[in-house]
């Protein structure tokens, strides 16, 4: 990304209903409901949990970008058999973890202060699910949307692992990020419009020979997971199905 601005410090703004994390006045980075700190308050985070329709019971989950810890907290609570590692580059964001009820480090949960683009290059990095939501005040750092980054992600995923990326359509390099994903994962990539957002899309890319699950398969999985999850996976399955209409051929010609 070519936009260069002075780095903004994270700011917490709260009222009787919510606690929110901002980097500037342009948009909220994370929101926590006071009455339910583990709920996924922002729609795009609920769509990112669609990885459960690909890998219902991941052994290892890695996340790039802590923010207010919404996804980390949800996975910690609702996937008790998963080992979760969260990578956050900004120590000032990590310092706010208690205000957002982020769990303490343990045998199955850890927050690491590191550069996510470098972290995925480590040889022991073999998650079943890798969630990328590493935005700062300028948007998505270019190194988290490059072909080199996505190649490193694909190498380090487990043999049937899934990459989930939050992207924003009105960023200047959005199409470049999509093109890089398509070049690295070929046909094993799809996207879904994110819930409650005009500009966010969630991209799912996977390794292995499996094809994108059919709508019937995803709905069956959503039904089976319903009793143990607090997100509407039926709605997410429909969003993923809708994403099949995206014309990659048209995109490749125009980008």
C-alpha positions as a LaTeX table, in Angstrom:
\begin{tabular}{lrrr}
\hline
Residue & $x$ (\AA) & $y$ (\AA) & $z$ (\AA) \\
\hline
Unk1 & 0.00 & 0.00 & 0.00 \\
Unk2 & 1.34 & 3.41 & $-0.96$ \\
Unk3 & $-0.37$ & 5.46 & 1.70 \\
Unk4 & 2.12 & 6.64 & 4.31 \\
Unk5 & 0.96 & 8.16 & 7.55 \\
Unk6 & 2.30 & 8.61 & 10.99 \\
Unk7 & 1.48 & 5.50 & 13.01 \\
Unk8 & $-1.54$ & 5.99 & 15.24 \\
Unk9 & $-1.74$ & 4.72 & 18.77 \\
Unk10 & $-4.65$ & 2.48 & 19.68 \\
Unk11 & $-7.45$ & 4.27 & 21.48 \\
Unk12 & $-10.21$ & 2.67 & 23.55 \\
Unk13 & $-13.63$ & 4.33 & 23.50 \\
Unk14 & $-16.37$ & 2.92 & 25.70 \\
Unk15 & $-19.90$ & 3.51 & 26.87 \\
Unk16 & $-22.49$ & 1.54 & 28.83 \\
Unk17 & $-22.98$ & $-0.95$ & 25.98 \\
Unk18 & $-19.65$ & $-1.46$ & 24.22 \\
Unk19 & $-15.88$ & $-1.13$ & 24.45 \\
Unk20 & $-14.28$ & $-0.33$ & 21.08 \\
Unk21 & $-10.74$ & $-0.09$ & 19.73 \\
Unk22 & $-9.81$ & 2.62 & 17.24 \\
Unk23 & $-6.60$ & 3.71 & 15.53 \\
Unk24 & $-8.18$ & 6.90 & 14.16 \\
Unk25 & $-11.60$ & 8.41 & 13.50 \\
Unk26 & $-12.10$ & 6.57 & 10.19 \\
Unk27 & $-13.40$ & 3.32 & 11.58 \\
Unk28 & $-13.65$ & 0.94 & 14.49 \\
Unk29 & $-11.07$ & $-1.85$ & 14.64 \\
Unk30 & $-12.80$ & $-4.02$ & 17.22 \\
Unk31 & $-15.87$ & $-3.91$ & 19.44 \\
Unk32 & $-16.75$ & $-5.83$ & 22.59 \\
Unk33 & $-20.24$ & $-6.03$ & 24.04 \\
Unk34 & $-20.14$ & $-5.34$ & 27.77 \\
Unk35 & $-22.96$ & $-7.81$ & 28.51 \\
Unk36 & $-21.31$ & $-10.56$ & 26.43 \\
Unk37 & $-17.53$ & $-10.03$ & 26.07 \\
Unk38 & $-17.06$ & $-13.26$ & 24.09 \\
Unk39 & $-19.67$ & $-12.48$ & 21.43 \\
Unk40 & $-18.62$ & $-11.53$ & 17.90 \\
Unk41 & $-20.08$ & $-8.03$ & 17.75 \\
Unk42 & $-18.87$ & $-7.13$ & 14.23 \\
Unk43 & $-20.40$ & $-8.98$ & 11.31 \\
Unk44 & $-17.19$ & $-9.59$ & 9.38 \\
Unk45 & $-15.77$ & $-11.60$ & 12.29 \\
Unk46 & $-18.84$ & $-13.84$ & 12.20 \\
Unk47 & $-18.25$ & $-14.44$ & 8.49 \\
Unk48 & $-14.60$ & $-15.29$ & 9.11 \\
Unk49 & $-15.76$ & $-18.09$ & 11.41 \\
Unk50 & $-17.02$ & $-19.73$ & 8.23 \\
Unk51 & $-13.78$ & $-21.71$ & 8.29 \\
Unk52 & $-15.75$ & $-24.13$ & 10.48 \\
Unk53 & $-17.64$ & $-25.16$ & 7.35 \\
Unk54 & $-14.29$ & $-26.32$ & 5.92 \\
Unk55 & $-12.53$ & $-27.50$ & 9.10 \\
Unk56 & $-15.10$ & $-28.04$ & 11.89 \\
Unk57 & $-12.54$ & $-29.23$ & 14.47 \\
Unk58 & $-9.13$ & $-27.64$ & 13.85 \\
Unk59 & $-6.27$ & $-28.79$ & 16.04 \\
Unk60 & $-4.19$ & $-25.64$ & 15.65 \\
Unk61 & $-5.35$ & $-22.10$ & 14.86 \\
Unk62 & $-3.06$ & $-19.17$ & 14.16 \\
Unk63 & $-4.19$ & $-15.55$ & 13.87 \\
Unk64 & $-2.40$ & $-12.51$ & 12.52 \\
Unk65 & $-3.80$ & $-9.42$ & 14.20 \\
Unk66 & $-5.13$ & $-9.31$ & 17.76 \\
Unk67 & $-7.09$ & $-6.05$ & 17.84 \\
Unk68 & $-9.62$ & $-6.35$ & 20.63 \\
Unk69 & $-9.31$ & $-10.12$ & 20.53 \\
Unk70 & $-12.82$ & $-10.92$ & 19.27 \\
Unk71 & $-11.89$ & $-13.92$ & 17.14 \\
Unk72 & $-9.28$ & $-15.11$ & 19.61 \\
Unk73 & $-11.76$ & $-15.06$ & 22.51 \\
Unk74 & $-14.48$ & $-16.77$ & 20.51 \\
Unk75 & $-12.20$ & $-19.58$ & 19.37 \\
Unk76 & $-10.78$ & $-20.00$ & 22.87 \\
Unk77 & $-14.26$ & $-20.46$ & 24.32 \\
Unk78 & $-16.00$ & $-22.45$ & 21.59 \\
Unk79 & $-13.11$ & $-24.60$ & 20.32 \\
Unk80 & $-11.69$ & $-25.98$ & 23.57 \\
Unk81 & $-9.62$ & $-28.67$ & 21.81 \\
Unk82 & $-7.79$ & $-26.17$ & 19.59 \\
Unk83 & $-4.37$ & $-24.69$ & 20.34 \\
Unk84 & $-4.47$ & $-20.98$ & 19.47 \\
Unk85 & $-1.57$ & $-18.63$ & 18.72 \\
Unk86 & $-2.22$ & $-14.94$ & 18.04 \\
Unk87 & 0.44 & $-12.72$ & 16.43 \\
Unk88 & 0.27 & $-8.96$ & 17.00 \\
Unk89 & 2.97 & $-6.54$ & 15.87 \\
Unk90 & 1.97 & $-3.63$ & 18.15 \\
Unk91 & 2.85 & $-4.02$ & 21.84 \\
Unk92 & 0.44 & $-1.20$ & 22.70 \\
Unk93 & $-2.44$ & $-3.27$ & 21.32 \\
Unk94 & $-1.31$ & $-6.28$ & 23.36 \\
Unk95 & $-1.15$ & $-4.07$ & 26.45 \\
Unk96 & $-4.92$ & $-3.55$ & 26.15 \\
Unk97 & $-5.73$ & $-7.27$ & 26.31 \\
Unk98 & $-7.16$ & $-7.14$ & 29.84 \\
Unk99 & $-9.59$ & $-4.38$ & 28.90 \\
Unk100 & $-10.98$ & $-6.65$ & 26.20 \\
Unk101 & $-11.03$ & $-9.79$ & 28.36 \\
Unk102 & $-8.44$ & $-11.57$ & 26.22 \\
Unk103 & $-7.48$ & $-14.81$ & 28.00 \\
Unk104 & $-4.14$ & $-15.12$ & 29.74 \\
Unk105 & $-1.45$ & $-17.18$ & 28.04 \\
Unk106 & $-1.65$ & $-20.90$ & 28.73 \\
Unk107 & $-0.74$ & $-24.24$ & 27.20 \\
Unk108 & $-3.43$ & $-23.81$ & 24.54 \\
Unk109 & $-3.52$ & $-20.03$ & 24.10 \\
Unk110 & $-0.76$ & $-17.49$ & 23.50 \\
Unk111 & $-0.30$ & $-13.96$ & 22.19 \\
Unk112 & 3.04 & $-13.31$ & 20.49 \\
Unk113 & 4.45 & $-9.85$ & 19.73 \\
Unk114 & 5.88 & $-10.32$ & 16.24 \\
Unk115 & 5.59 & $-9.36$ & 12.59 \\
Unk116 & 2.97 & $-11.65$ & 11.07 \\
Unk117 & 4.64 & $-11.68$ & 7.66 \\
Unk118 & 7.81 & $-13.02$ & 9.26 \\
Unk119 & 6.01 & $-15.33$ & 11.66 \\
Unk120 & 4.51 & $-17.44$ & 8.86 \\
Unk121 & 8.01 & $-18.18$ & 7.58 \\
Unk122 & 9.00 & $-20.12$ & 10.69 \\
Unk123 & 9.43 & $-23.83$ & 9.92 \\
Unk124 & 7.26 & $-25.09$ & 12.79 \\
Unk125 & 4.24 & $-23.04$ & 11.73 \\
Unk126 & 1.66 & $-25.70$ & 10.74 \\
Unk127 & $-1.85$ & $-24.48$ & 11.62 \\
Unk128 & $-5.03$ & $-26.08$ & 10.34 \\
Unk129 & $-6.58$ & $-22.60$ & 10.16 \\
Unk130 & $-4.78$ & $-19.29$ & 9.64 \\
Unk131 & $-6.83$ & $-16.11$ & 10.13 \\
Unk132 & $-5.40$ & $-12.88$ & 8.72 \\
Unk133 & $-6.92$ & $-9.65$ & 10.03 \\
Unk134 & $-3.85$ & $-7.48$ & 10.56 \\
Unk135 & $-5.09$ & $-3.96$ & 9.86 \\
Unk136 & $-3.55$ & $-0.75$ & 11.14 \\
Unk137 & $-4.54$ & 2.93 & 10.78 \\
Unk138 & $-3.58$ & 2.87 & 7.09 \\
Unk139 & $-5.50$ & $-0.31$ & 6.29 \\
Unk140 & $-3.95$ & $-3.67$ & 5.44 \\
Unk141 & $-0.12$ & $-3.47$ & 5.37 \\
Unk142 & 1.12 & $-4.36$ & 1.88 \\
Unk143 & 3.31 & $-7.16$ & 3.20 \\
Unk144 & 0.18 & $-8.95$ & 4.48 \\
Unk145 & $-1.35$ & $-8.94$ & 1.01 \\
Unk146 & 1.63 & $-9.80$ & $-1.17$ \\
Unk147 & 2.16 & $-12.93$ & $-3.20$ \\
Unk148 & 5.26 & $-13.68$ & $-1.10$ \\
Unk149 & 3.15 & $-13.59$ & 2.05 \\
Unk150 & 0.42 & $-15.82$ & 0.65 \\
Unk151 & 3.03 & $-18.29$ & $-0.61$ \\
Unk152 & 4.48 & $-18.48$ & 2.90 \\
Unk153 & 0.99 & $-18.98$ & 4.33 \\
Unk154 & 0.27 & $-21.83$ & 1.95 \\
Unk155 & 3.59 & $-23.56$ & 2.70 \\
Unk156 & 3.03 & $-23.41$ & 6.44 \\
Unk157 & $-0.60$ & $-24.53$ & 6.51 \\
Unk158 & $-1.23$ & $-28.16$ & 7.37 \\
Unk159 & $-1.87$ & $-30.45$ & 4.42 \\
Unk160 & $-5.58$ & $-29.67$ & 4.42 \\
Unk161 & $-5.35$ & $-26.27$ & 6.10 \\
Unk162 & $-7.50$ & $-23.20$ & 5.42 \\
Unk163 & $-6.46$ & $-19.56$ & 5.10 \\
Unk164 & $-9.08$ & $-16.93$ & 5.98 \\
Unk165 & $-8.39$ & $-13.29$ & 5.09 \\
Unk166 & $-10.41$ & $-10.17$ & 5.82 \\
Unk167 & $-10.11$ & $-7.72$ & 2.91 \\
Unk168 & $-11.67$ & $-4.33$ & 2.23 \\
Unk169 & $-12.89$ & $-3.58$ & $-1.29$ \\
Unk170 & $-12.32$ & 0.18 & $-1.22$ \\
Unk171 & $-8.60$ & $-0.12$ & $-0.49$ \\
Unk172 & $-6.43$ & 0.85 & $-3.49$ \\
Unk173 & $-4.61$ & $-2.50$ & $-3.59$ \\
Unk174 & $-7.62$ & $-4.74$ & $-3.05$ \\
Unk175 & $-7.51$ & $-6.24$ & $-6.54$ \\
Unk176 & $-3.78$ & $-6.82$ & $-6.25$ \\
Unk177 & $-4.35$ & $-8.82$ & $-3.06$ \\
Unk178 & $-7.05$ & $-10.89$ & $-4.76$ \\
Unk179 & $-4.81$ & $-11.54$ & $-7.73$ \\
Unk180 & $-2.00$ & $-12.73$ & $-5.45$ \\
Unk181 & $-4.35$ & $-15.11$ & $-3.66$ \\
Unk182 & $-5.59$ & $-16.51$ & $-6.95$ \\
Unk183 & $-2.05$ & $-17.00$ & $-8.25$ \\
Unk184 & $-0.97$ & $-18.85$ & $-5.11$ \\
Unk185 & $-4.06$ & $-20.99$ & $-4.42$ \\
Unk186 & $-5.34$ & $-21.34$ & $-8.01$ \\
Unk187 & $-8.91$ & $-22.69$ & $-7.96$ \\
Unk188 & $-8.81$ & $-23.45$ & $-4.23$ \\
Unk189 & $-10.01$ & $-19.99$ & $-3.28$ \\
Unk190 & $-13.40$ & $-18.36$ & $-2.88$ \\
Unk191 & $-14.81$ & $-15.25$ & $-1.27$ \\
Unk192 & $-17.95$ & $-14.23$ & 0.60 \\
Unk193 & $-19.46$ & $-10.80$ & 1.27 \\
Unk194 & $-18.97$ & $-10.13$ & 4.96 \\
Unk195 & $-22.01$ & $-9.76$ & 7.17 \\
Unk196 & $-23.00$ & $-6.24$ & 8.08 \\
Unk197 & $-20.40$ & $-4.53$ & 5.91 \\
Unk198 & $-20.60$ & $-2.82$ & 2.55 \\
Unk199 & $-16.87$ & $-3.09$ & 1.88 \\
Unk200 & $-15.50$ & $-6.11$ & 3.75 \\
Unk201 & $-15.14$ & $-9.47$ & 2.03 \\
Unk202 & $-13.89$ & $-12.70$ & 3.55 \\
Unk203 & $-11.59$ & $-14.86$ & 1.42 \\
Unk204 & $-11.25$ & $-18.59$ & 2.06 \\
Unk205 & $-8.33$ & $-20.47$ & 0.47 \\
Unk206 & $-7.34$ & $-24.05$ & 1.15 \\
Unk207 & $-4.75$ & $-26.75$ & 0.53 \\
Unk208 & $-5.32$ & $-30.31$ & $-0.52$ \\
Unk209 & $-7.42$ & $-31.85$ & $-3.26$ \\
Unk210 & $-10.81$ & $-31.07$ & $-1.73$ \\
Unk211 & $-13.19$ & $-28.85$ & $-3.66$ \\
Unk212 & $-15.32$ & $-26.10$ & $-2.15$ \\
Unk213 & $-18.02$ & $-27.84$ & $-0.09$ \\
Unk214 & $-21.46$ & $-27.85$ & $-1.67$ \\
Unk215 & $-24.19$ & $-25.75$ & $-0.12$ \\
Unk216 & $-25.89$ & $-28.93$ & 1.14 \\
Unk217 & $-22.67$ & $-30.06$ & 2.83 \\
Unk218 & $-22.11$ & $-26.67$ & 4.42 \\
Unk219 & $-25.69$ & $-26.54$ & 5.71 \\
Unk220 & $-25.32$ & $-30.02$ & 7.19 \\
Unk221 & $-22.14$ & $-28.96$ & 8.95 \\
Unk222 & $-23.77$ & $-25.74$ & 10.15 \\
Unk223 & $-26.63$ & $-27.77$ & 11.60 \\
Unk224 & $-24.25$ & $-30.15$ & 13.38 \\
Unk225 & $-22.17$ & $-27.29$ & 14.81 \\
Unk226 & $-25.17$ & $-25.20$ & 15.87 \\
Unk227 & $-25.44$ & $-26.47$ & 19.46 \\
Unk228 & $-21.82$ & $-25.58$ & 20.29 \\
Unk229 & $-21.47$ & $-22.25$ & 18.47 \\
Unk230 & $-22.93$ & $-18.78$ & 18.91 \\
Unk231 & $-22.73$ & $-17.72$ & 15.27 \\
Unk232 & $-25.22$ & $-18.26$ & 12.44 \\
Unk233 & $-23.25$ & $-20.64$ & 10.26 \\
Unk234 & $-26.29$ & $-21.23$ & 8.05 \\
Unk235 & $-26.15$ & $-17.58$ & 6.99 \\
Unk236 & $-22.41$ & $-17.82$ & 6.41 \\
Unk237 & $-22.87$ & $-20.92$ & 4.24 \\
Unk238 & $-25.27$ & $-18.90$ & 2.10 \\
Unk239 & $-22.75$ & $-16.08$ & 1.81 \\
Unk240 & $-20.04$ & $-18.51$ & 0.69 \\
Unk241 & $-22.43$ & $-20.02$ & $-1.84$ \\
Unk242 & $-23.22$ & $-16.53$ & $-3.16$ \\
Unk243 & $-19.48$ & $-15.89$ & $-3.51$ \\
Unk244 & $-19.31$ & $-18.63$ & $-6.16$ \\
Unk245 & $-20.85$ & $-16.09$ & $-8.54$ \\
Unk246 & $-17.73$ & $-13.96$ & $-8.42$ \\
Unk247 & $-16.19$ & $-13.86$ & $-11.90$ \\
Unk248 & $-12.48$ & $-14.50$ & $-11.52$ \\
Unk249 & $-12.07$ & $-14.41$ & $-15.30$ \\
Unk250 & $-13.49$ & $-10.92$ & $-15.49$ \\
Unk251 & $-11.34$ & $-9.89$ & $-12.55$ \\
Unk252 & $-8.19$ & $-11.24$ & $-14.18$ \\
Unk253 & $-8.90$ & $-9.31$ & $-17.38$ \\
Unk254 & $-9.56$ & $-6.01$ & $-15.63$ \\
Unk255 & $-6.83$ & $-6.02$ & $-12.95$ \\
\hline
\end{tabular}
